[in-house]
Amino acid sequence: MAVEAFEDLPGEAPFPGEEHLIAKAVEARRREFITARRCARMALRTFGYPDAPIHPGSRREPRWPDGMRGSITHCASYRAAAVARAADVDLLGIDAEPNGPLPEGVAESITVPDEADLLDRLASSHPDVHWGRLLFSATESVYKAWFPVTWRWLGFEDARVTIDPDAGTFTATLLVTDARADGGTPLTILPGRFAVDRGLS
């Protein structure tokens, strides 16, 4: 279940029990946090979970109820959360970014061999999409799916992403192997989907 929001509610207060998490945050950060957490609670509600604080784990990742997978994202003018039962979905990660160019020099730091050529080809065939930004977002979603089951860092250099622009899909081939903390099968390839709409990817 996914819930998204394109604007914040004026004057919305933090959910009880989460105030301390944003006590020192600037106003923009407070707004995105409050709205994204509200989206997450709305999504959990569809599975019968009562509204409750969503606290962060050791790496600031949201901690979900036992038996649930979830992911949260926020960027300019967009907040979203997705949740699913772990019995139904092995991994879950989402991310959103503005469909705009990456800052100077960032593309070189987030690509591995073959990805730079891929971005050049995609830019020629589908120039309306900023593929470097989409690659960044796809890799972020892979990390958000990876971390809760491995409890290990995954850098941009640790995954090679291929993108099918016509199917709206991507595939991340992991360049590291790691045992899963939950005892599941080690991860090697993670499939994903993407969309470019309303100035977002």
N, C-alpha and C positions, 0 to 999 in steps of 0.2 A: 504494500500500500504506500503510495506517495502522496504528499501534500505539499503544495507550493504556494508562495505568496509573492506578489510583485510590489507590495508596499507595506509599510509598517503602520500599526494603529497608533494614532497620535496619543501620547501620554500613557501608553500601556506600561504597567508596572511589571517588574520581574516576578516570576512565579515564586510563591513562598518557598524558602529553602534554597533559592538560587541567587538571592541578592548578593551574597558575599563573593560570588564568582565574577561579578562585574562591578564591584564596588569602586574600583579605581579606573574603570574603563572610560574612554572618551565617549561622547554621546553617540557617534555613529556606530561604534562597536557595541554599545548597549542596545541600540535599536535592532541591529542584525541578530544579536544573541537572543533577545527576547522573542522576536518573530520566528526565528528558526526553531527554538525550543518549543514554541507553541505549535508549529507545524508537526514536530515530532510527537507531541502529546496527542494531537488530533489523529495522527496515523496509528499510534498505539491503541487509541480508544476503539478503533475498528476491530481490534483483536480482544477487546474486553478488559483492557488494562485501565485502571482508574488514573486520573491525572496525578502525577507525582513529580518531584524534582528529578532532573536528569543530571547527575553529577559526572565530572570528568574522571578519567583514569590517570595512570602515571604519565602518559604522553598527551594529556588533554583530550583524548578521544572520549566521546560520549559512552557512558556505561549503560547498557540496555538490560531490560529484565531477562532473567534466566530463560533460555530457550528462544531468544529473539536475536535477529541480526538487524542492524540499522546503520544509517549513515546520514550525515547532515552536511549541507553546503550553503554558502552565502557569498554573494558578490554584489556589486552595485545594482540596486533595484531588483534583487532576486534573492529569495530564501527558500529552501526546500529540505524535506526530510523523507526518507524512505525506510520502511521497516518490513520485515517478513519473519515467519517462523523459521528457525534454524533447521527444522525437519524438512522444510520445503525448499530452502535456498541455502546452499553451502557457503557462499560468499556474497557480500553486498557492499558496494561502494559507489557513491555518486559525487559528482563535482560539476560546477558551472563556472564559466568565465565569460567576460564580455568578448564578443566576436570582433576583436581588434588586434593590432600588431603587438607582439611582445616588446618589452623594453629593449633598448640597444644591448646586444651582447648576451641576452638570456638564451636565445636559441642554441648558441654554441655550447652552453653549459648544461642543457637538458637533453641533448641528442647523443645517441650512440651511433657507431658506423651503420650505414644504410638508411638511417632515419633522415639525415640531411638531404640525401638524394630523393627520398620519398616526398619530403616537403616541397622540394623544387618541382617535382612532377605534378603534385596535387595543385600547386599554385598556378601551373600552366593550364591544367585541364579544368580546374574549378576555382577561378580567381575571386569569386565572391566570398570565399571562406578564408579566414586567417588560420591556416593549418598549424602553424607553430603554436598558437594559443590552444587549438583543439588538442594537439599532442600533449601539451602541458596538462590540460584538464583530464585527458584520458589517463595519463600516468598518475595523477593525483587520485583518481578514482580507484586505480589498481592498488595504490598504497593503502587507501582506506579499507579496501576489501582484505588485503594481505595482513595488516597489522593485528587485527583482533584474533586471528587464528595462529599466528606465529610469535607475536610479541617481540618482533625484530624490526629494525629499521630497513626500509627499502628505498634506495636512492634512484635518481633518474638513470644512472649508469647501470642499474641492475635489471632493467627490463628493456626489451626491444619491442616497439609498437608498430604494427602495420595497420593501415586504414583502408577500408573499402568505401569510397565516397558515395557510390551508387546504392549500396545496400544499407548504408548508415551504420556500419559495424566496425569494430576494431578488435585486434587480437594482440595481447601482450605476451611475449615469450620471456619468461624469467631467466635471467643469466646467472642466478644464484640458486642453490638448493638449500633447503632448510627444513628441519623436522617441524611439523605442526604441533603447537602446544596442546591442541585438542586431540592429538593422536590420529588425525585423519591422514589421507594420502597426501604426500608432499606435492606442492604446487609446482607446475611447470608451465602451463598455458592458461591464461585467463581471457575469456571472451567478453566483449562489451558492446554496447550500442550507444549511438550518439545522435543528437539532433542539433540543427542550427536554426534558431527561430527567435524572433523578437530581439535581435541584437545579441543573443547569447549562444554559446556553444557548450 
